[in-house]
Amino acid sequence: MPAYLDTIIAAHRAAAADDHRDPQALLESALGLPEPRPFADELAAGSAADGLAVISEIKRRSPSKGDLDLLLDPALVAKEYASGGASCLSVLTDREFFGGSSDDLAAARAACDRPVLRKDFTVSANDLCDARLMGADAVLLIVAALTAEELAEFLGVAGQLSLDALVEVHDADELAIALDAGARLVGVNQRDLRTFEVNHHLALDLAATFPSDVVSVAESGIRGSEDAGRLAASGYDAVLVGETLVKAGDRRAAVADLVGAGR
């Protein structure tokens, strides 16, 4: 099977090695921007109100599924998601593998009042600054792509930038690493990022291991309200759904269906 994650991370680390911008100057520029919208708090509020918060994802393509909607209008999709009751948005900004861009994120965020996650492969502190500069309210940190030292460092930089960090795990060992690093917003990605195969039982199997003070998110392989309802019943605060929503004929209704699954 293709080692998708290894290939993607190698490309991002090569780009980071060629990034010769001054990290301190970049940090100071990012710190000068208005405060981000509260991403994790919005998920907690959505969970408390509806039993399940929804992070709706905007992406044009994926390495495993190919093209989803290359011509989508991120502003229009963001409005559709918000009108359906999405608590937050996730926007792919990786261009090479997912067809995304920082412009997609900026357009989606400007079109609604929802907090926005920069969905990308963070491998340097400069990546975090770039997220803040493009208008993101949260960033993704993938445990499988980072050393424990990098994870701790990037959580610290995210905190300095007032960015929430969704720390993504794929098994119990990675969940322990995330919690040891101090993560308070953790997503279980049911898609193996090395093969892109989905284990629809993974999030359910790990649900009981989450501390009560951690906002828990189930990601990938969520095909509709039945899957979302099971995850809500097992204790998840939120679900992150991309392909199902991007390809839905009525995106507003598809989001509302997921939100309703928690009630």
C-alpha positions in Angstrom: 0.0 0.0 0.0 1.2 3.6 -0.6 2.7 5.3 2.4 0.7 8.5 2.0 1.7 10.1 5.2 5.4 9.5 4.7 5.3 11.0 1.3 3.4 14.1 2.3 5.4 14.8 5.4 8.7 14.3 3.5 7.5 17.0 1.0 6.5 19.4 3.8 9.8 18.9 5.7 11.7 19.6 2.5 9.8 22.8 2.1 10.4 23.7 5.7 14.2 23.1 5.2 14.1 25.7 2.3 12.2 28.3 4.4 14.8 30.8 5.4 12.4 33.4 6.8 13.3 34.8 10.3 11.2 32.9 12.8 11.2 35.7 15.3 10.0 38.3 12.8 7.3 35.9 11.6 6.2 35.3 15.1 6.0 39.1 15.9 3.9 39.7 12.7 1.5 36.9 13.7 1.2 38.2 17.3 0.1 41.6 15.9 -3.1 40.3 14.4 -6.6 40.4 16.1 -7.4 37.5 18.4 -8.6 34.3 16.8 -12.1 32.9 17.2 -12.4 30.3 20.0 -12.3 26.9 18.3 -12.2 24.4 21.1 -14.7 26.5 23.2 -17.1 26.5 20.3 -16.9 22.7 20.0 -17.6 22.4 23.8 -20.6 24.7 23.5 -22.0 22.8 20.5 -21.6 19.5 22.3 -23.3 20.9 25.4 -26.2 22.4 23.4 -26.8 19.6 20.8 -25.0 16.5 22.2 -22.6 16.7 19.3 -20.6 19.5 17.6 -19.8 19.3 13.9 -16.5 20.4 12.2 -17.4 20.6 8.5 -14.5 20.3 6.1 -13.8 22.1 2.8 -11.5 20.1 0.6 -11.1 19.8 -3.2 -9.4 16.4 -3.5 -7.5 13.7 -1.5 -4.7 11.4 -2.4 -6.9 8.3 -1.9 -10.3 9.5 -3.3 -9.0 11.8 -6.1 -11.0 14.8 -7.1 -14.0 15.6 -4.9 -15.0 19.1 -6.2 -12.2 21.0 -7.8 -14.4 23.9 -8.6 -16.0 24.4 -5.2 -16.5 28.0 -4.0 -15.1 27.9 -0.4 -17.1 31.0 0.6 -20.4 29.4 -0.6 -19.6 26.1 1.0 -18.7 27.8 4.3 -22.1 29.6 4.2 -23.9 26.3 3.5 -22.1 24.6 6.4 -22.8 27.4 8.8 -26.5 27.5 7.9 -26.7 23.8 8.6 -25.4 24.3 12.2 -21.7 23.5 11.9 -19.8 24.7 15.0 -16.5 25.1 13.2 -14.9 24.7 9.8 -11.8 22.8 8.6 -10.1 24.0 5.4 -7.4 22.1 3.6 -4.6 24.4 2.7 -2.1 21.8 1.3 -1.9 22.4 -2.5 0.2 19.6 -3.8 -1.8 16.7 -2.3 -5.2 18.1 -1.6 -5.6 21.0 -4.0 -6.1 23.6 -1.2 -4.7 27.0 -0.5 -4.5 29.8 2.1 -7.0 31.6 -0.2 -9.5 28.9 0.4 -9.2 29.4 4.2 -9.4 33.2 4.0 -12.5 33.0 1.8 -14.3 30.5 4.0 -13.5 32.4 7.2 -14.6 35.7 5.7 -17.9 34.2 4.6 -19.2 33.3 8.1 -18.6 33.7 11.8 -17.4 30.2 12.5 -13.9 29.4 13.8 -11.7 27.8 11.2 -9.0 25.0 11.5 -6.1 25.1 9.1 -6.0 21.5 8.0 -2.4 20.9 6.9 0.7 19.1 7.8 2.5 21.2 10.5 6.2 20.4 10.7 7.7 23.8 11.8 7.0 26.7 14.1 6.8 28.8 10.9 3.9 26.7 9.8 2.1 27.8 12.9 2.8 31.5 12.3 1.6 31.1 8.7 -1.6 29.6 10.0 -2.2 32.7 12.2 -1.2 35.0 9.4 -3.7 33.5 6.9 -6.5 33.9 9.5 -6.7 30.4 11.0 -8.2 30.0 14.5 -6.8 26.5 15.1 -4.1 24.2 13.7 -3.6 20.5 13.2 -0.8 18.6 14.9 -0.4 15.0 13.8 1.3 12.8 16.5 2.4 10.3 13.8 4.2 13.0 11.9 6.1 14.6 14.8 8.5 13.7 17.5 7.4 14.1 21.1 9.7 17.1 21.4 8.2 18.7 18.3 4.7 18.1 19.6 5.4 19.8 22.9 7.2 22.7 21.1 4.4 23.3 18.7 1.7 23.2 21.4 3.7 25.9 23.2 4.0 28.0 20.0 0.3 27.6 19.3 -0.5 28.7 22.8 1.7 31.7 22.4 -0.2 32.6 19.2 -3.6 32.0 20.9 -4.3 29.2 18.4 -6.2 26.1 19.5 -4.4 22.9 18.4 -6.3 19.8 17.3 -3.9 17.0 18.1 -4.6 14.0 15.9 -4.0 10.4 17.0 -4.5 7.0 15.4 -4.2 4.6 18.3 -4.0 4.3 22.1 -0.2 4.9 22.2 -0.5 8.1 20.3 -3.4 9.2 22.5 -1.1 8.8 25.5 1.6 10.8 23.8 -0.9 13.6 23.1 -2.2 13.7 26.6 1.3 13.6 28.1 2.2 16.6 25.9 -0.8 18.5 27.4 -3.2 18.4 24.5 -6.7 19.5 25.5 -8.3 19.1 22.0 -7.7 15.6 20.6 -9.0 14.0 17.4 -9.1 10.3 16.7 -8.5 9.9 13.0 -10.0 6.6 11.9 -8.2 6.8 8.6 -4.7 5.3 8.6 -2.7 8.1 7.0 -0.1 5.6 5.7 -2.7 3.5 3.7 -5.8 5.8 3.9 -7.9 2.8 4.9 -10.6 3.5 7.5 -11.3 1.5 10.7 -14.9 2.5 11.6 -14.5 1.0 15.1 -11.3 2.9 16.1 -12.9 6.0 17.6 -15.5 3.9 19.5 -12.7 1.7 20.9 -10.8 4.7 22.2 -13.8 6.7 23.5 -13.6 5.5 27.1 -9.9 6.5 27.5 -10.5 10.3 27.1 -10.2 12.4 30.2 -13.3 14.5 31.0 -11.4 17.7 30.5 -10.3 17.0 27.0 -12.5 18.0 24.0 -12.8 14.8 21.9 -13.2 14.7 18.2 -13.9 11.7 15.9 -12.5 12.1 12.4 -12.8 10.3 9.0 -15.2 7.5 7.9 -18.3 9.2 9.2 -20.9 8.5 6.5 -24.0 10.1 8.1 -26.2 10.5 11.1 -26.0 6.8 12.1 -22.2 6.9 12.5 -22.4 10.3 14.2 -25.1 9.2 16.6 -23.0 6.2 17.7 -20.0 8.5 18.3 -22.0 11.0 20.3 -23.5 8.2 22.4 -20.0 6.9 23.1 -19.0 10.3 24.5 -17.4 12.3 21.6 -17.9 16.0 21.8 -17.5 16.5 18.0 -17.1 14.9 14.6 -15.0 16.2 11.7 -16.6 15.3 8.4 -15.2 16.1 4.9 -15.9 13.9 2.0 -19.5 13.1 3.0 -20.4 16.8 3.2 -18.4 18.0 0.2 -20.2 15.5 -2.1 -23.6 16.0 -0.5 -26.3 17.3 -2.8 -27.7 19.5 -0.1 -24.7 20.4 2.2 -26.8 22.5 4.6 -29.2 19.6 5.2 -26.3 17.1 5.5 -24.7 19.1 8.3 -28.0 19.6 10.1 -28.5 15.8 9.9 -25.2 15.3 11.7 -25.9 17.9 14.3 -29.3 16.3 15.0 -27.6 12.9 15.5 -26.4 14.0 18.9 -29.8 14.9 20.3 
